[in-house]
Amino acid sequence: MLGPQELRTLRGYLVLAMAAAIDDALQEQNSYHQQLVQHLQADGLLASTSFISTNYDTMIDNALSRLGEGSRSAPPSWAIDYGVDFENLRQRDVWRLPVASCVPLLKIHGSLNWLYCPCCNTLTLTQYKKRVRRVMNETRSTRCGACRTMMQPVIVPPTFYKDLSKAFLQAVWNRAEQVLREAQLVVFCGYSFPAADMHVKYLLKRAQLNRRSPVTYIVANNHASKAPEEKAAERSRYERFFGREVLYSELSFQEFAAQPATAFALASRPDVDSNHQPSLKESPLC
């Protein structure tokens, strides 16, 4: 039987293997994330948008960081506000925080481009595609500059009981709750609202019950291969949780990325309520 230390080591290897598998699957940049941020910027919506992600991948990170690259007329890259401090952003490092408008990107389950020193309790932000590969292939460069301890990726595995005890993760969750409390519109993309995600449900319900102004929740999670019974079950989960405040649309993430202003226009319409439940496709831009 494995002891506590062996179990911790095995868990660490499993997390690394899972992160590497995700990293391999996402080597090609997904153009839809780039399309989304470009359209948000073009429509004048990016400055008032916050992103909350349950994913580890860096596709939205890279899309935000590269916004405006290759264009002389475009504004400088948007800085990403992760809701936490990174040790290498305080130093003279190649990955300095750019002087530009900040977009909150709150990754409540960690990220492939975060490295954590368990001794110093500090975070380092890695650049673009290096991510978790630095831990596996560049062991010398992934040692903490202060204590030389091997740094670890920050990945909260998809288990029922999640370890969110680290102070920086708690800071991200607190910031996410604040953003959700103050938002007028919350759009769910690619999130099926699984029953086992109790921490996220608690976060959403706290924000819903402690807000001072009305909010509209819109779901854009459809895809061509989604079975009708799967769609019905997902819609039921959302409506049971949020009640009349949720609009379950027929829109996919790809369609939302191509025309994000549609969701904002729908949320501002006084005639829309949960008895109608329209598709975003039916709502003209206005």
C-alpha positions in Angstrom: 0.0 0.0 0.0 1.3 3.5 -0.9 2.0 5.9 1.9 1.0 9.6 2.0 4.3 10.8 0.4 4.0 8.2 -2.4 0.4 9.2 -3.0 1.4 12.9 -3.3 4.2 12.0 -5.7 1.8 9.9 -7.8 -0.8 12.6 -7.8 1.9 15.1 -9.0 2.8 12.9 -11.9 -0.8 12.4 -12.9 -1.4 16.2 -12.9 1.7 16.6 -15.0 0.5 13.9 -17.5 -3.0 15.5 -17.7 -1.5 18.9 -18.2 0.8 17.6 -20.9 -2.1 15.9 -22.7 -4.1 19.1 -22.7 -1.0 21.0 -23.9 -0.5 18.6 -26.8 -4.1 18.8 -27.9 -3.9 22.6 -28.0 -0.7 23.2 -29.9 -2.6 24.8 -32.8 -4.0 28.2 -31.9 -7.8 28.2 -31.9 -8.9 31.0 -34.2 -12.3 31.4 -32.5 -10.7 32.8 -29.3 -8.8 35.4 -31.4 -12.0 36.2 -33.3 -13.9 36.7 -30.0 -11.5 39.2 -28.6 -11.1 41.0 -31.9 -14.9 41.5 -32.2 -15.2 42.5 -28.6 -12.6 45.2 -29.2 -14.1 46.3 -32.5 -17.6 46.6 -30.9 -16.2 48.7 -28.0 -17.0 45.9 -25.5 -13.6 44.5 -24.5 -12.8 47.2 -21.9 -16.0 46.3 -20.0 -15.6 42.6 -20.3 -14.1 40.2 -17.7 -13.3 36.5 -18.4 -13.8 33.7 -15.8 -12.3 30.4 -17.0 -12.5 26.9 -15.6 -10.1 25.7 -18.2 -6.3 25.3 -17.9 -5.5 26.1 -21.6 -4.0 29.4 -22.6 -6.0 30.1 -25.8 -7.8 33.1 -24.5 -4.6 34.3 -22.8 -2.7 34.2 -26.1 -5.5 35.8 -28.0 -5.6 38.8 -25.6 -1.8 39.1 -25.5 -1.5 39.1 -29.3 -4.4 41.5 -29.9 -3.1 44.2 -32.2 0.1 42.4 -33.2 1.3 43.1 -36.8 -0.8 46.2 -37.2 0.6 49.7 -36.8 -2.8 51.2 -36.4 -3.9 48.8 -33.7 -3.6 49.7 -30.0 -0.9 48.0 -27.9 -1.5 44.5 -26.6 -4.0 44.4 -23.8 -2.5 43.5 -20.4 -4.1 40.5 -18.7 -5.2 40.9 -15.1 -5.1 37.4 -13.6 -6.2 38.6 -10.2 -2.9 37.5 -8.6 0.7 38.7 -8.5 3.5 37.0 -10.3 7.1 37.1 -9.0 8.7 37.6 -12.4 6.5 40.6 -13.1 8.1 42.4 -10.2 11.6 41.8 -11.6 13.4 42.8 -14.8 12.1 39.8 -16.7 11.4 39.3 -20.4 7.7 38.9 -19.5 7.0 42.3 -18.0 3.5 43.5 -17.6 2.8 45.8 -20.6 1.5 49.3 -20.1 -2.0 49.1 -21.6 -5.6 48.5 -20.7 -6.2 45.5 -18.5 -8.7 42.8 -19.1 -9.5 40.5 -16.1 -8.9 36.8 -16.9 -9.7 34.8 -13.7 -8.7 31.2 -14.1 -10.2 29.6 -11.0 -8.7 26.1 -11.6 -5.2 27.3 -12.4 -3.5 27.6 -15.8 -0.9 25.9 -17.9 1.2 29.0 -18.0 1.4 29.4 -14.2 4.3 27.9 -12.2 4.2 27.7 -8.4 7.1 27.5 -5.9 5.8 25.5 -2.9 8.7 26.8 -0.7 8.4 30.5 -1.4 4.6 30.3 -2.1 5.1 32.5 -5.2 3.8 32.3 -8.8 5.7 32.7 -12.1 4.0 33.5 -15.4 5.5 31.6 -18.4 5.4 33.0 -21.9 3.1 31.8 -24.6 3.6 28.1 -25.6 6.3 27.2 -23.0 3.8 26.5 -20.3 3.9 23.1 -18.6 6.5 21.8 -21.0 9.1 23.8 -19.0 8.5 21.6 -16.0 8.9 18.4 -18.0 11.7 19.3 -20.5 13.5 22.3 -19.1 14.0 21.4 -15.4 16.9 23.8 -14.9 14.8 26.8 -16.0 11.9 25.8 -13.8 13.7 26.1 -10.5 12.7 29.0 -8.3 15.1 31.8 -8.6 15.1 32.5 -4.9 15.3 29.0 -3.3 16.1 26.7 -6.3 13.1 24.5 -5.5 11.5 22.8 -8.5 8.4 24.7 -9.5 5.0 23.0 -10.1 2.2 23.7 -12.6 -1.0 25.1 -11.0 -3.7 22.7 -12.0 -6.7 21.9 -9.9 -7.8 18.5 -11.1 -11.5 17.9 -12.1 -12.3 16.0 -8.9 -15.4 16.3 -6.7 -13.3 17.6 -3.7 -10.9 20.3 -5.0 -8.0 21.7 -3.1 -8.4 25.4 -3.3 -6.5 26.2 -0.1 -3.6 28.1 -1.6 -3.9 31.8 -0.9 -3.5 32.9 -4.6 -6.3 30.6 -5.7 -8.6 32.0 -3.0 -7.7 35.5 -4.2 -8.8 34.5 -7.8 -12.0 33.0 -6.5 -12.8 36.1 -4.4 -12.2 38.3 -7.4 -14.4 36.1 -9.6 -17.2 36.5 -7.1 -16.8 40.2 -7.1 -16.9 40.3 -10.9 -20.1 38.1 -11.0 -21.8 40.3 -8.4 -21.2 43.4 -10.4 -21.9 42.1 -13.9 -25.0 43.0 -15.8 -24.6 40.1 -18.2 -23.0 36.7 -17.7 -22.5 34.6 -20.9 -21.6 30.9 -20.4 -19.6 29.5 -23.3 -18.6 25.8 -23.4 -19.8 25.0 -19.9 -22.3 22.2 -19.4 -23.0 23.1 -15.7 -22.1 19.6 -14.5 -23.6 18.4 -11.2 -20.2 17.6 -9.7 -18.9 21.2 -10.0 -20.1 22.2 -6.5 -17.5 24.9 -5.9 -18.5 26.7 -9.1 -22.2 26.4 -8.2 -21.5 27.8 -4.7 -19.6 30.7 -6.3 -22.4 31.5 -8.7 -25.1 31.3 -6.1 -23.3 33.5 -3.7 -22.8 36.1 -6.4 -26.5 35.8 -7.5 -27.9 36.2 -4.0 -25.6 39.1 -2.9 -25.9 41.4 -5.9 -27.8 44.7 -5.8 -28.9 45.0 -9.4 -30.6 42.7 -11.9 -28.5 40.3 -14.1 -29.1 38.3 -17.2 -27.4 34.9 -17.7 -27.1 33.7 -21.3 -25.9 30.2 -22.3 -24.0 29.8 -25.6 -23.1 26.2 -25.5 -24.7 24.5 -28.5 -22.9 22.5 -31.2 -24.0 20.5 -34.2 -23.6 17.1 -32.7 -25.4 17.8 -29.4 -28.3 15.4 -29.0 -31.7 16.9 -28.1 -31.9 15.0 -24.8 -28.5 16.3 -23.8 -29.5 19.8 -24.7 -32.8 19.4 -22.7 -30.9 18.1 -19.6 -28.4 20.9 -19.8 -31.1 23.6 -20.1 -32.9 22.1 -17.2 -29.8 22.3 -15.0 -29.4 26.0 -15.8 -33.0 26.9 -15.3 -33.3 25.0 -12.0 -30.3 26.9 -10.7 -30.8 30.4 -12.1 -34.6 30.5 -12.5 -36.1 33.2 -14.7 -32.8 35.1 -15.1 -31.3 32.6 -17.6 -31.7 32.7 -21.4 -30.8 29.3 -22.9 -29.8 30.1 -26.5 -29.2 27.9 -29.6 -25.9 29.7 -30.1 -22.6 27.8 -30.2 -19.3 29.3 -29.0 -18.1 29.7 -32.6 -21.3 31.7 -33.4 -21.0 33.8 -30.3 -17.3 34.5 -31.1 -18.3 35.8 -34.5 -21.0 38.1 -33.2 -20.6 38.7 -29.4 -22.6 42.0 -29.5 -25.7 39.9 -30.1 -25.7 38.8 -26.5 -25.3 42.3 -25.2 -28.2 43.5 -27.4 -30.4 40.7 -26.2 -29.7 41.4 -22.5 -30.7 45.0 -22.9 -34.1 44.2 -24.4 -36.9 44.9 -21.9 -39.3 42.5 -23.7 -37.1 39.4 -23.2 -38.1 37.2 -20.3 -37.8 33.5 -19.4 -41.2 32.8 -20.9 -39.9 33.6 -24.4 -36.4 32.0 -24.1 -35.3 33.2 -27.6 -32.3 32.0 -29.6 -29.7 34.7 -29.9 -29.9 34.0 -33.6 -33.4 35.5 -33.6 -32.3 38.7 -31.9 -31.0 41.5 -34.2 -28.1 43.7 -33.3 -29.4 47.0 -32.0 
